[in-house]
Structure formats: C-alpha cells, structure tokens
Amino acid sequence: MPQPAVAPSALPRRTFLALGGSTALAAALAACTPAGAGAPAGPTITPTPNPSGWLPPAEPMAFPKGYVWGAATSAYQVEGATTADGRGPSVWDTFAARYGTVKGGATGEPAADQYRRYAEDIELMTDLGLGAYRFSVSWPRIQPTGTGPANPAGVDHYRRLVDALGDAGIRPMITLFHWDLPQALQDAGGWASRDTAQRFAEYAAILFDALGDVEADWMTVNEPKTHAFVGHWYGGHAPGLRDPDVAAAAVHHQLLAHGLATRAFRDHGASGRIGIGLNLLPAYSIDPVNTRGAERVDASENRLFLDPVLLGRYPDDAIGSAPGQLPADPAAFAALALPGDLEVVSSPLDFLAIQYYGVTGVDPIGNQVEIAPTSAASWQQVRAEGLYDLLIRLRDDYPSIPIVITENGIPDETSALTVDDPYRVEFLRTHFQQAARAIGDGVPLEGHYVWSLLDNFEWAEGYDQRWGLVAVDFDTQERTPKRSAGFYSDVIAANAVAPA
Ligand code: GCO
C-alpha cells in the first residue's frame, strides 16, 4: 500500500542527514543516468549497485545459530470466512463493500480461505522448513462488537491454529491488531477515541487468558503509521477517513493501546515475548547540505513512532504545516497525551519488530523523490542496502533491543498467477545479505519473516498484487510454491545465504 515518504538514516540521524546526501545524490544520479540503461524500467528488479560500494563476500553469509526464519500473513488478508462462527464485521468488511475502494470490487472473501485450510498451510510451512509463522487474530472473531465476552468459536479457532503450529514445531508470532477494527468500535469513534485503546487492552487480555500458555511472540499493533496515515489521512484504507487531526489521534491512541496491552501481557504473566511492528523506510536527503526536508519526513514517518515507544517522548518536529510533516494541529495532538500516557506507551518491550520494503529520497522542501527502481508496488523503491542503513540507525540512535524483521518482500511483476519469480529470489538474497552484514556489525537482529507466505488480499489492490512465496489460485484455492519458496527453503536449511 502507498507508503508516505520516509526517512531514517544509516548513520545517527543528524550525522547521516548531513553526510548521507552525497551518497544519496550519487544514488539518485545513478538511478537516473544512462548508466542504468541496461536495467529495464518498471517492475523487473535488477539489483542496483549498493550506493556505499559494499559487495557481498564470495562465500555464503552465515546467520547465528537459532536465527528465526519465518513468513507472515494477516487475518483479513488470508482467512476468508468473514461471517463464520459468529465473526462480526470489521472496518475492512465495511470499507471493501463500498464501491470504488478496492480494485475489482474485491473483498476479504474468500481471500486464501486459511480459516478452513490452515492445516494444509502448516504442511506448506513444514515443507519450507519455517521455524516461525506470523499471523494476526481477527478482533471481530473474538469480540464481534469489540466489547463484551469472548466468542468461544473465535477463540477455539486460534487455539486450534496455535496447537497445530506447536505440533509442527513452528513458533507462532501472534499479531493482536492488523487493522481489522470491529465496525461497532469505529461507529463509537474508532481510533479517534481514547476509549478504543482501553477496549484493545481488554481484547488483548482475553487472548492472553486464552493463549497465554503458548510459547509465542506477540505483536501488539501492526504498522500504526500505515493504519493512521493511509486509513485516516489519505483515505485509501479502512476506515477511509481524510482528516489529519484524526490521523494524529489514531497515532497516539494506537500507541497507547500498544502500551496498555503490553502491561496486560506482563500482568497476565503470559509465556513468550511481546513487541510492536513498525514499518520504517530509510530515505535520503538528495541535498547534502540542506537536509531539513528529510529531517521533517524522518520525524513524521519514523521518530513519531520510534521515539514514544523506545524513548518515552514524541519528537517536536513531526506535526505541523511544513512539507513532510503530518499536517495536524500540534497543540491538539500534544493535548491527547494525558499525564502518564508516555510512560504507558514506552512500557519495556522484549523485541522491536521492523517491516522493511524499500527506500525513497527527500528533497530540501520535504517532497519524496525516486532514487531507486520501483517494484510492481509503485510506492516500493527497492534497495537492499537500505535495510542495512536502517538497522545501523536503530543500533546507533536507540537503546539496544532485540530486533526482528517481521515483513520484507516484493510483489510479483504481474497480477496473473505466477510461480517463476526470479526477482523475488534476488530481492530475498540481497536483503538477507544486508541483514547478515548488519549482524556482523553488531545489530541484535534475531529473525526474518518474509511477507508473505501466500498470495493474499492486498488491501486496496485487492488480489491484483501477489506477494506470496506460495501462489494461490483464488478460484480453486490451490497452493503452488514459487521458485522463491525453494530458494528460501535452501537458505533456511543452510542458515546462510549464498551469493548469486
Ligand atoms: C503492510 C502490511 C501488509 C501488506 C504488505 C504489502 O506492511 O503494509 O502489514 O499487510 O500486505 O506490507 O504491502
């Protein structure tokens, strides 16, 4: 989905923004000059040379023993069964049913029918050699109206799923919220309302009671930025609002919800670990001297989430009327954070989950510019070294915390069912190499989940963008592993990534 311009940097932010421009400028020029003429334009990705000049070693790059190799999905994107067993409507059911919101009029029905076919998919995971599987719980399956007692049939489904994963020796990563807010809570104000954060904590407690015995990793909120910005400011996602002040409120209340759920996890004494999933994109000032535009974009797209969660404070340059900022009222946003909120938001975590797709550039004004080739997802500028830059930035700018990459991937070049995906093999190879490089430079990176296990419902793109390691025929629900699935399986077996 459209990712707004972004920003973090490879080096400590201020240092990077001053120095990185020359690198970025070189990269920007490299991307635009005839030298790139051999690389076809458009989605076919041929890895551009790393701007730093770094080259992978000739021998395979090994990962630490116990490194977690996984794949990820989310409930609304794969489950289908949108009215089964008492499930209530979510904002995505409502949004997708509105004319013109989703390509082809698609909805989350049938998706990949994983609600019924999860045992078959676990066999696929076993064949791949996955050590972990990330999925999300559909809140309206657990509480059809977002409040009140648990729906036993909904809880039972996820109990069966985690037990089947355990039987297969696959560690669950359970996402509590992946954007499918119960519609009844939206009708009561949604994330514009502080009450929704409290409802989320109650929902989380139900799940910790039901599944807290499972040795699992828990992710409280998936990409609060995308849900706040694309769902409440741009309007391209559910609930389809276009109000920056509501988006700002959705930022704070999702982060408050995250903190309350984290405390509920501790209070419950649940097994496993808990973290949050933030999508972060290294962007680069294309002007080596005037980096103010990139600074603002970095604030609105990255520090607005990293700082409260990891440092217990909001940045002071994320919200305002300058290009690159979230154009909400700074005073109104500041008033949302009541005394004690930031202590809750920054409740200690066991890991930081990051979701990495690509890079972008930023001009001195604060506008996004293209500095790398895009995939079939027009917002995705593909540059593997951006992952290294991001990981080093986190190492240098934030307190040390275990890091897990919980989404990383590329869509197929066409919307047609595809099994031969050399571009995905190269995407994964080059990104695994950068991950190994970062580990070698002291980043506490503990695992990597590919987005996605299966072709699935790609939000406003419907079924026209296929991100899976495994192809899905949505008419027959037949699964077919792609070439990249075999490549990934080899990486997992070796716990190492070989050069091309
Ligand atoms: C996200 C979401 C996924 C998307 C994936 C591809 O990261 O935006 O978590 O649901 O499908 O990123 O756009």
Boltz pocket constraint, residues with backbone or C-beta under 6 A from the ligand:
constraints:
  - pocket:
      binder: B
      contacts: [[A, 1], [A, 74], [A, 77], [A, 222], [A, 223], [A, 226], [A, 279], [A, 355], [A, 407], [A, 451], [A, 457], [A, 458], [A, 459], [A, 467]]
      max_distance: 6.0
